[in-house]
């Protein structure tokens, strides 16, 4: 009897990484800012204004950073590919030996390696593709990766930043808003940390705890410094 075998692999690693980067900072930085300002002033309106300004600036900065990082990866890939294309023309024997060494490391015999090497030498594009993947460990970048990364990180930052500020939108007393913000943000950090752990392979409870502790420490430090200075 024939059995259909379908392997399911997680393929959205880049998108998840961008969400993690944006959401982590979005939850933590505005939360710490709001907590710090609460230690110095008591008007929620001023805290909300500063919080929105920080979210706008932070999302743009984070998005731009993601864009530049993705562009850098694409430029690095193009540069390395151009180098490999030149090397299979200028030093083909050395490149062929590198292919042979790779297959030998997988346990193939010299005869088996020679057959594959000769086949690749007849197909330059496939030869370069092989070297990029198995010698350098580089995959072809998505042409639209840069702007997708920028938008994903920026949007995740905005969503994360609105969570700790939401309490200040509904409560005029900053101290009361801070207490509600702490509760809401810690819950959000725990949920986000658990989801992040599920996608990254880290135990869910440990990831949730780590994320919550980091966010709490950042907010507590900002609050205490503001109180001390004020």
Secondary structure, 3 states (H helix, E strand, C coil): CCCCCCCCCCCCHHHHHHHHHHHHHHHHHHHHHHHHHHCCCCEHHHHHHHHHHHHHHHHHHHHHHHHHHHHHHHHHHHHHHHHHHHHHHHCHHHHHHHHHHHHHHCCCCHHHHHHHHHHHHCCHHHHHHHHHHHHCCCCCCCCCHHHHHHHHHHHHHHHHHHHHHHHHHHCCEHHHHHHHHHHHHHHHHHHHHHHHHHHHCCCHHHHHHHHHHHHHHHHHHHHHHHHHHC
